[in-house]
């Protein structure tokens, strides 16, 4: 949300100070009227550039009190023509990050988050688990997707090419050193079997897990299935992403962050350009709007 007094961006760590008396009145832009005149003269080439060291009396007066020092720092952030436009501020407009500090303008933004967070936090116990948000039927598509060769259902490997039965695709991170076992005549990873065993407790739908449903030792058949993987995920009833080492605290943070992004306050901050660098999106939308649980 921009720079604060205690944590400034790199561009603001080394900047020339403006020699602006702290007792001057400020106009609507947050700058003293005399500074606009100085900028206009500077553009016309009638004012020579000066460095902070050219006016030692200003430096000594600025160090008179911590409040005065902070005020001078804030005014320096607002300096027009002195800093690179890191936020894309056109011409000599004041920097947005400076506006958030001068006049305590950052406080209303904190109030927005506080106001929105309270109802979000109260809803924390109302989030549904993954098996409760699986849709009843597959999404309607204008073009049919390629079906996976196999799925796992009721603990067995079943043919999926000749049916339209819905299935859930599983996305996960393979073990670095996977161990393989023979399962129904196919070499599969023990990790994948554990995933199927756990998830099958919560859904009657078939599961598609790559390390099981794609034959690892049959290279021609494997290549056929690999080419269909994009369609397999698109055509699934749902895609369940398993995030390792996720505890209850992490789940709560993700839930609250996703909910906050759908609040009116966040959208207002987004439109005002105060949420640079904040992202919680997957694909084309806010796919983290529901909870991610450990299975």
C-alpha positions as CSV (number, residue, x, y, z in Angstrom):
1,X,0.0,0.0,0.0
2,X,2.8,2.4,-0.8
3,X,5.5,3.7,1.6
4,X,5.1,4.3,5.3
5,X,7.2,6.4,7.5
6,X,9.0,3.4,8.9
7,X,9.4,1.4,5.7
8,X,10.1,3.4,2.6
9,X,10.7,2.1,-0.9
10,X,14.2,1.9,-2.2
11,X,13.6,5.0,-4.4
12,X,12.8,7.0,-1.2
13,X,15.8,5.8,0.9
14,X,18.2,8.1,-1.0
15,X,16.4,11.2,-2.0
16,X,17.2,15.0,-1.9
17,X,15.3,16.8,0.8
18,X,13.1,19.8,-0.1
19,X,13.8,22.9,1.9
20,X,10.1,23.6,2.8
21,X,9.3,25.4,6.1
22,X,7.0,23.3,8.1
23,X,4.8,26.2,9.2
24,X,3.6,26.9,5.6
25,X,0.0,26.2,4.7
26,X,-0.7,23.5,2.1
27,X,-2.9,23.7,-0.9
28,X,-5.2,20.9,-2.2
29,X,-2.2,19.0,-3.7
30,X,-0.5,18.8,-0.3
31,X,2.2,21.4,-1.2
32,X,2.8,25.0,-0.2
33,X,1.8,27.5,-2.9
34,X,5.3,28.8,-3.1
35,X,6.5,25.4,-4.3
36,X,4.4,25.5,-7.4
37,X,5.9,28.9,-8.3
38,X,9.4,27.3,-7.8
39,X,8.5,24.4,-10.1
40,X,7.2,26.7,-12.8
41,X,10.4,28.8,-12.7
42,X,12.5,25.6,-12.7
43,X,10.7,24.5,-15.9
44,X,11.4,27.8,-17.5
45,X,15.1,27.5,-16.6
46,X,15.0,30.5,-14.3
47,X,15.9,28.7,-11.1
48,X,19.2,26.9,-10.5
49,X,19.2,23.5,-9.0
50,X,20.4,23.3,-5.4
51,X,21.5,20.4,-3.2
52,X,20.6,19.8,0.4
53,X,24.1,20.9,1.4
54,X,23.7,24.4,-0.1
55,X,21.4,25.4,2.8
56,X,22.9,24.2,6.1
57,X,20.6,26.4,8.1
58,X,17.6,24.5,6.8
59,X,19.1,21.2,7.8
60,X,19.9,22.4,11.3
61,X,16.3,23.7,11.8
62,X,14.9,20.5,10.4
63,X,16.7,18.6,13.1
64,X,15.1,20.7,15.9
65,X,12.5,18.0,16.7
66,X,11.5,14.5,15.6
67,X,8.1,15.8,14.5
68,X,9.7,18.4,12.3
69,X,12.1,15.9,10.8
70,X,9.2,13.5,10.0
71,X,7.3,16.4,8.5
72,X,10.2,17.4,6.2
73,X,10.5,13.7,5.1
74,X,6.9,13.6,4.2
75,X,7.1,16.8,2.2
76,X,10.2,15.5,0.4
77,X,8.2,12.5,-0.7
78,X,5.7,14.9,-2.2
79,X,8.4,16.8,-4.1
80,X,7.6,17.4,-7.7
81,X,10.4,17.1,-10.2
82,X,12.8,15.7,-7.6
83,X,11.9,12.0,-7.7
84,X,11.4,9.5,-10.5
85,X,7.8,8.8,-11.2
86,X,7.9,5.2,-9.8
87,X,4.1,5.1,-9.6
88,X,3.6,6.5,-13.1
89,X,2.5,9.9,-11.8
90,X,2.3,12.1,-14.9
91,X,4.2,15.4,-15.1
92,X,4.5,17.1,-11.8
93,X,1.6,15.4,-10.0
94,X,2.4,14.5,-6.4
95,X,3.2,10.9,-5.8
96,X,0.4,8.7,-4.6
97,X,2.6,7.1,-1.9
98,X,3.3,10.6,-0.5
99,X,-0.4,11.4,-0.4
100,X,-1.0,8.3,1.7
101,X,1.3,9.8,4.4
102,X,0.8,13.5,4.3
103,X,-2.3,14.6,6.2
104,X,-2.6,11.0,7.7
105,X,-4.3,9.9,4.5
106,X,-3.2,6.3,5.2
107,X,-5.4,6.1,8.2
108,X,-8.7,5.9,6.3
109,X,-7.3,3.0,4.3
110,X,-6.5,1.1,7.5
111,X,-10.1,1.8,8.6
112,X,-11.4,0.3,5.4
113,X,-9.5,-3.0,6.1
114,X,-10.6,-3.0,9.7
115,X,-14.2,-2.4,8.8
116,X,-14.2,-5.2,6.2
117,X,-12.1,-7.6,8.2
118,X,-14.5,-7.8,11.2
119,X,-17.4,-9.4,9.3
120,X,-15.0,-11.6,7.3
121,X,-13.4,-13.0,10.5
122,X,-16.9,-13.7,12.0
123,X,-17.7,-15.9,8.9
124,X,-14.5,-18.0,9.4
125,X,-16.4,-20.9,10.8
126,X,-18.9,-20.9,8.0
127,X,-16.6,-21.9,5.2
128,X,-17.4,-25.2,3.5
129,X,-15.0,-28.1,3.0
130,X,-14.0,-29.1,-0.5
131,X,-16.4,-32.0,-0.8
132,X,-19.3,-29.7,0.0
133,X,-18.7,-27.3,-2.9
134,X,-18.3,-29.8,-5.7
135,X,-20.9,-29.0,-8.3
136,X,-23.6,-31.5,-9.0
137,X,-22.8,-31.8,-12.7
138,X,-20.0,-31.0,-15.1
139,X,-19.8,-27.5,-16.6
140,X,-21.4,-27.1,-20.0
141,X,-18.8,-26.7,-22.7
142,X,-19.2,-25.5,-26.3
143,X,-16.5,-27.9,-27.4
144,X,-16.1,-31.5,-25.9
145,X,-12.9,-32.1,-24.1
146,X,-10.8,-35.2,-24.5
147,X,-11.6,-37.8,-21.8
148,X,-9.0,-39.4,-19.6
149,X,-8.2,-43.0,-20.3
150,X,-8.7,-44.1,-16.7
151,X,-10.1,-42.9,-13.4
152,X,-10.1,-44.4,-10.0
153,X,-13.5,-45.3,-8.5
154,X,-14.4,-47.5,-5.6
155,X,-10.8,-48.4,-5.2
156,X,-10.5,-49.7,-8.8
157,X,-9.1,-48.4,-12.1
158,X,-12.0,-47.9,-14.5
159,X,-12.2,-47.0,-18.2
160,X,-13.2,-43.4,-18.7
161,X,-13.1,-43.0,-22.5
162,X,-16.5,-44.6,-23.2
163,X,-18.5,-42.9,-20.4
164,X,-19.5,-39.3,-19.5
165,X,-19.2,-39.9,-15.8
166,X,-17.9,-36.8,-14.0
167,X,-14.6,-37.0,-12.3
168,X,-12.4,-34.9,-10.0
169,X,-8.9,-34.1,-11.2
170,X,-6.2,-33.9,-8.5
171,X,-3.3,-31.4,-8.8
172,X,-0.4,-32.0,-6.4
173,X,3.4,-31.9,-6.1
174,X,5.2,-35.2,-6.6
175,X,7.6,-36.5,-4.0
176,X,11.2,-35.8,-4.9
177,X,12.1,-39.4,-4.6
178,X,8.8,-41.3,-5.4
179,X,8.5,-45.0,-4.5
180,X,6.6,-47.2,-6.9
181,X,4.4,-50.3,-6.2
182,X,2.4,-52.6,-8.4
183,X,-1.3,-51.8,-8.2
184,X,-3.8,-53.6,-10.5
185,X,-1.0,-54.5,-12.9
186,X,0.3,-50.9,-13.1
187,X,3.3,-49.3,-11.5
188,X,2.0,-46.4,-9.4
189,X,3.5,-44.2,-6.7
190,X,2.7,-44.8,-3.0
191,X,2.0,-41.1,-2.7
192,X,-0.7,-41.2,-5.3
193,X,-2.3,-44.3,-3.6
194,X,-2.4,-42.4,-0.3
195,X,-4.0,-39.4,-1.9
196,X,-6.7,-41.6,-3.5
197,X,-7.3,-43.5,-0.2
198,X,-7.9,-40.2,1.7
199,X,-9.9,-38.3,-0.8
200,X,-12.2,-41.3,-1.7
201,X,-13.6,-41.1,1.8
202,X,-15.4,-37.8,1.0
203,X,-16.7,-38.2,-2.5
204,X,-18.4,-40.9,-4.7
205,X,-17.0,-39.3,-7.8
206,X,-14.1,-40.9,-9.8
207,X,-10.7,-39.4,-9.2
208,X,-8.0,-38.7,-11.8
209,X,-4.5,-38.8,-10.4
210,X,-1.7,-38.6,-13.0
211,X,0.7,-41.0,-11.3
212,X,-2.0,-43.7,-11.4
213,X,-4.2,-42.9,-14.4
214,X,-1.3,-42.3,-16.8
215,X,0.6,-45.6,-17.3
216,X,4.2,-44.7,-16.4
217,X,5.9,-47.7,-18.0
218,X,3.9,-47.8,-21.3
219,X,5.6,-45.0,-23.2
220,X,3.2,-44.8,-26.2
221,X,0.1,-44.9,-24.0
222,X,1.7,-42.3,-21.7
223,X,2.3,-39.9,-24.6
224,X,-1.3,-40.1,-25.6
225,X,-2.5,-39.2,-22.1
226,X,0.1,-36.5,-21.7
227,X,-1.3,-34.7,-24.8
228,X,-4.8,-34.8,-23.3
229,X,-3.8,-33.3,-19.9
230,X,-5.1,-29.8,-20.6
231,X,-8.4,-31.2,-21.7
232,X,-8.5,-33.6,-18.7
233,X,-8.2,-30.7,-16.3
234,X,-10.7,-28.5,-18.2
235,X,-13.3,-31.2,-18.5
236,X,-13.1,-32.2,-14.8
237,X,-16.1,-31.7,-12.5
238,X,-13.6,-29.9,-10.2
239,X,-9.8,-29.6,-9.8
240,X,-8.6,-30.2,-6.3
241,X,-5.2,-28.6,-5.6
242,X,-3.3,-30.2,-2.7
243,X,-1.0,-27.8,-0.9
244,X,1.6,-29.6,1.3
245,X,2.2,-28.6,4.9
246,X,-0.9,-26.4,5.2
247,X,-2.1,-26.1,8.7
248,X,-5.3,-24.5,10.1
249,X,-3.7,-21.1,10.5
250,X,-2.6,-21.0,6.9
251,X,-6.1,-22.0,5.7
252,X,-7.7,-19.2,7.8
253,X,-5.3,-16.7,6.3
254,X,-6.1,-17.8,2.8
255,X,-9.9,-17.8,3.5
256,X,-9.8,-14.3,5.0
257,X,-7.6,-12.8,2.3
258,X,-9.8,-14.2,-0.4
259,X,-12.9,-12.9,1.2
260,X,-11.4,-9.5,1.7
261,X,-10.7,-9.3,-2.0
262,X,-14.4,-9.6,-2.7
263,X,-15.3,-6.8,-0.3
264,X,-16.3,-3.3,-1.4
265,X,-13.4,-1.7,0.5
266,X,-10.8,-3.7,-1.3
267,X,-12.3,-2.9,-4.7
268,X,-12.2,0.8,-3.8
269,X,-8.5,0.5,-2.9
270,X,-7.9,-1.4,-6.1
271,X,-9.5,1.3,-8.2
272,X,-7.5,4.0,-6.4
273,X,-4.2,2.3,-7.2
274,X,-3.4,1.4,-3.6
275,X,-3.0,-2.3,-3.9
276,X,0.0,-2.6,-6.2
277,X,1.8,-6.0,-5.9
278,X,-1.2,-7.7,-4.2
279,X,-2.4,-10.7,-6.0
280,X,-4.4,-13.8,-4.9
281,X,-5.6,-14.9,-8.3
282,X,-5.5,-18.2,-10.0
283,X,-6.3,-18.4,-13.7
284,X,-8.9,-15.8,-14.8
285,X,-10.6,-15.2,-11.5
286,X,-10.4,-15.3,-7.7
287,X,-10.3,-19.1,-7.5
288,X,-9.2,-18.9,-3.9
289,X,-12.7,-17.8,-2.8
290,X,-13.3,-21.1,-1.0
291,X,-11.1,-22.8,1.6
292,X,-8.2,-25.0,0.9
293,X,-8.1,-27.8,3.4
294,X,-5.8,-30.7,4.2
295,X,-7.5,-33.9,3.2
